[in-house]
Amino acid sequence: MTLIYKIVPKSLWRASEAAGVFGGAPVDLADGFIHFSTAEQTRETAQKHFRGQMDLLLVAVAAEDLGDALKWEVSRGGALFPHLHAPLPVSTARSIAGIPIASDGSHDFSGLLP
């Protein structure tokens, strides 16, 4: 099983839980797909796009659960990133955890990522 990760504001995820589906954050909607990261990419994604943001969740999903709508596409630095070209059923989340933030604005992924 290959876990991929989505960093999402808690309020947005909670609203999606009520609806049963996560349609994406504003950046996902603008780009036409839901951005995910591998375990190795998640820290850099947080640093680049979420630094200083509080009340974030780390949602883990098994790539295999997403079928053909998941595409591995070249992105930052030429690396392949998982992009979901469909809404995400919240029932596919394998784990959901709050991401602690340090006083310097960085996020602490201790115990959250392999």
Residue, then its C-alpha position, 0 to 999 in steps of 0.5 A: m500500500t502506498l500512502i499519499y498525503k493531503i494537507v488541508p485546513k481543519s474547517l474545510w475537511r470538517a465541512s467535507e466530512a459532512a458532505g461525504v466528499f472533499g472537492g478540494a481546497p481553493v488551489d485544487l479547484a483552480d488547478g483542476f485536481i486535488h494536490f497530494s504529496t508522498a511522505e517524502q514530499t509532505r514536509e517541503t509542501a508544508q514549508k512552501h505552501f502552509r508555513g505559519q498556518m494553524d489548524l491544519l490536518l494531515v489526511a492519509v489516503a491509500a493511492e490504490d484506493l483512488g483508481d484511474a483518477l489518480k495521476w502521477e505528474v511532474s511538478r516541483g523540481g521535476a518530481l512526480f506528485p500524486h494528483l487526483h482528477a476527481p473529488l475525494p470520498v472522505s471515506t477513503a481517508r486512512s488517517i486524519a491527524g492535526i499537524p502541530i505548529a512550532s513557534d517558528g511557523s514550521h509544522d511538526f510531522s513527528g509521528l505523522l509520517p513514516 
